[in-house]
Amino acid sequence: MSWTPLTVNAPTSNAASASAPLSVLSVDPWTHGISDGSGNNTVLSFPNAVQALIKQSAGHNGAALGIAVSAASMVAFVSQLNLLNSAFPLPSLQRLARRAAQMATLEVSKMNLVPHQQHGGGIKLNAMPSIRALQRADLIKAASDNATAFKTSSTAGNVAGFQAAKTSHAAMVSAVQAGAAAGLTGGNGFRFYAANNVASALADGHPGHEYTLTAIQLFLGSPTDLSLLAEILQ
């Protein structure tokens, strides 16, 4: 129960029923009342981000899984956000990456900033693109298994045709499942998981104040609800 380097991996568990509602706590360098500085030039160190989440998660009796990206410069912050989003895209972190990228080049490009949207409240597990793709693949596999189990008294010709269709469909199912899992590799950042006592466990082994730009997403739910996500984010 501490912070460790994050890697993204394809799960071995079935994602067909991955629709559990999860509460989400979120902090980043532009979170009002938590970040330090003024205007758009604000910072949030890793320890301060953790302390904010400890206060927000107080009283939660279930499990929690957190993913964090932290750096000492805006350019590195953008790079790490992009690496995480390429392996496990989350709309909230994609918006944050766009904003951070514009901050990194603001003096040169004078671009308008992407409006900051604080993500919080909750999210369904299958609202995450990677998990939704896995769920679709496993539902297709379940339908294929049901079709295989169906017995019919068709003629020899129909049996041959059915066998050919079955072989073709099985190849399609395998390709869909492989495609859904193909991008789940790599990633970047830090990972936290605790099955209980979340508020106290958050303070264990996190990076220090040298990381001045920090974004953390903390998913709250039961250990069962978080099991698939924990299998992907290791």
C-alpha positions in Angstrom: 0.0 0.0 0.0 2.3 2.7 -1.3 3.2 4.7 -4.4 5.1 2.8 -7.1 6.1 3.4 -10.7 3.1 2.8 -13.0 2.9 0.4 -16.0 -0.1 -0.3 -18.2 -0.8 -4.0 -19.0 -3.5 -5.9 -20.8 -5.7 -7.7 -18.3 -6.4 -11.4 -18.2 -9.8 -11.0 -16.5 -13.0 -10.7 -18.4 -14.3 -7.2 -18.9 -17.8 -8.0 -20.1 -19.4 -6.9 -16.8 -17.1 -3.9 -16.2 -19.7 -1.2 -15.5 -19.2 -0.5 -11.8 -19.7 3.2 -10.8 -16.5 4.6 -9.3 -16.1 7.9 -7.4 -13.2 10.0 -8.6 -11.1 12.5 -6.8 -8.8 14.7 -8.9 -6.1 17.3 -8.2 -3.8 19.1 -10.6 -1.6 22.3 -10.7 -4.7 24.4 -11.6 -7.1 23.0 -8.9 -8.5 26.0 -7.0 -7.7 26.1 -3.3 -5.0 23.5 -3.5 -2.3 24.7 -6.0 0.3 27.4 -5.1 0.8 30.5 -7.1 -1.5 32.9 -9.0 -3.3 33.0 -12.3 -2.3 30.3 -14.7 1.3 30.2 -13.2 0.5 27.8 -10.4 2.2 24.7 -9.1 1.3 21.6 -7.1 4.0 19.5 -5.5 3.4 15.7 -5.0 3.3 15.9 -1.2 0.8 18.8 -1.3 -1.4 16.9 -3.9 -1.4 13.8 -1.6 -2.3 15.9 1.4 -5.3 17.3 -0.5 -6.4 13.8 -1.4 -6.0 12.6 2.2 -8.5 15.3 3.3 -10.9 14.5 0.4 -10.8 10.7 1.0 -11.3 10.8 4.7 -14.2 8.6 5.7 -14.0 6.4 2.6 -14.2 2.8 3.8 -13.5 1.0 0.6 -10.5 0.6 -1.7 -8.7 3.2 -3.8 -6.5 3.2 -6.9 -4.6 6.3 -7.9 -2.6 7.3 -11.0 -0.3 10.3 -10.9 1.9 12.2 -13.3 4.5 14.6 -11.8 7.4 16.5 -13.1 9.7 19.5 -12.3 9.0 21.4 -15.6 6.0 22.0 -17.8 7.7 20.4 -20.8 8.3 17.2 -18.8 4.8 17.3 -17.4 3.3 17.4 -20.9 5.6 14.5 -22.0 4.6 12.3 -19.1 0.9 13.1 -19.5 1.1 12.2 -23.2 2.9 8.9 -22.4 0.2 7.9 -20.0 -2.6 8.9 -22.3 -1.2 7.0 -25.2 -1.3 3.8 -23.1 -4.5 4.4 -21.1 -6.4 7.4 -22.4 -8.7 9.3 -19.9 -10.6 12.3 -21.2 -9.8 14.4 -18.1 -6.0 13.8 -18.4 -6.2 14.4 -22.2 -7.7 17.8 -21.5 -5.1 18.5 -18.9 -2.3 17.5 -21.3 -3.7 20.0 -23.9 -3.8 22.8 -21.3 -0.3 22.0 -20.1 1.1 21.9 -23.6 -0.4 25.3 -24.3 1.2 26.6 -21.0 4.5 25.3 -22.1 4.5 27.2 -25.4 2.3 30.2 -24.4 5.0 32.8 -24.6 5.8 31.7 -28.2 2.5 30.9 -29.7 0.1 33.1 -27.6 -2.5 30.4 -28.0 -5.8 30.5 -26.0 -5.7 28.1 -23.1 -8.1 25.1 -23.1 -10.6 26.0 -20.4 -9.7 24.0 -17.2 -12.4 21.5 -16.2 -11.9 19.9 -12.8 -12.9 16.2 -13.0 -14.5 14.7 -10.0 -17.7 13.2 -8.7 -17.7 9.8 -10.4 -17.2 7.7 -13.5 -18.4 4.3 -14.7 -15.7 1.8 -15.2 -16.7 1.2 -18.8 -16.7 4.9 -19.5 -12.9 4.6 -19.8 -12.1 4.0 -23.5 -9.7 1.1 -23.0 -12.0 -0.7 -20.6 -15.0 -0.1 -23.0 -13.0 -1.7 -25.8 -12.2 -4.7 -23.6 -15.8 -5.0 -22.6 -17.0 -5.0 -26.2 -14.5 -7.6 -27.1 -15.5 -9.9 -24.2 -19.2 -9.4 -25.0 -18.5 -10.5 -28.6 -16.6 -13.5 -27.2 -19.6 -14.4 -25.0 -22.0 -14.2 -28.0 -19.7 -16.4 -29.9 -19.6 -19.0 -27.1 -23.4 -19.0 -27.0 -23.6 -19.5 -30.7 -21.2 -22.4 -30.5 -23.2 -24.0 -27.7 -26.4 -23.9 -29.8 -27.2 -27.2 -31.3 -29.2 -27.6 -34.5 -30.3 -30.5 -36.6 -29.3 -28.9 -39.9 -28.4 -30.8 -43.0 -24.9 -31.8 -43.9 -24.5 -28.8 -46.2 -25.7 -26.4 -43.6 -23.4 -27.9 -41.1 -20.5 -27.3 -43.4 -21.6 -23.8 -44.0 -22.0 -23.2 -40.3 -18.5 -24.6 -39.6 -17.0 -22.2 -42.2 -18.9 -19.3 -40.6 -17.8 -20.4 -37.2 -14.2 -20.5 -38.2 -14.4 -17.0 -39.7 -16.3 -15.6 -36.7 -13.8 -17.1 -34.3 -11.0 -15.4 -36.2 -12.9 -12.1 -36.0 -13.5 -12.5 -32.3 -9.8 -13.2 -31.6 -8.8 -10.1 -33.7 -11.3 -7.9 -31.8 -10.0 -9.1 -28.4 -6.3 -8.7 -29.5 -7.0 -5.2 -30.8 -8.7 -4.1 -27.6 -5.7 -5.2 -25.6 -3.0 -4.2 -28.0 -2.6 -0.6 -26.8 -2.5 -1.4 -23.1 1.2 -1.4 -22.7 3.8 1.1 -21.4 2.5 4.1 -19.7 4.3 6.5 -17.3 3.9 8.0 -13.8 3.0 6.6 -10.4 0.4 4.2 -9.1 -1.2 3.8 -5.7 -3.5 1.1 -4.5 -5.0 0.4 -1.0 -7.7 -2.1 -0.2 -8.6 -0.1 2.9 -7.4 2.7 5.2 -6.9 4.9 2.1 -6.3 8.2 3.8 -3.4 6.9 5.9 -2.0 4.7 3.1 -1.8 7.7 0.6 1.0 9.2 2.7 3.2 6.1 2.4 6.2 6.3 0.0 5.1 9.1 -2.3 7.6 11.3 -4.2 8.8 14.6 -2.7 8.6 18.3 -3.3 11.1 18.2 -6.1 8.1 17.3 -8.3 6.4 20.7 -8.6 3.7 19.8 -11.1 1.4 17.0 -10.1 -1.8 15.6 -11.4 -3.5 12.7 -9.6 -6.7 10.8 -10.3 -7.9 8.7 -7.4 -10.6 6.1 -8.1 -12.7 5.0 -5.1 -14.8 1.8 -4.9 -14.9 -1.6 -3.5 -11.9 -4.0 -4.1 -14.1 -5.9 -6.5 -15.1 -2.8 -8.4 -11.5 -1.8 -8.8 -10.1 -5.2 -9.6 -10.0 -4.9 -13.4 -8.6 -1.4 -13.2 -5.9 -2.5 -10.8 -5.0 -5.3 -13.2 -4.5 -2.9 -16.0 -2.8 -0.2 -14.0 0.1 -1.9 -12.2 
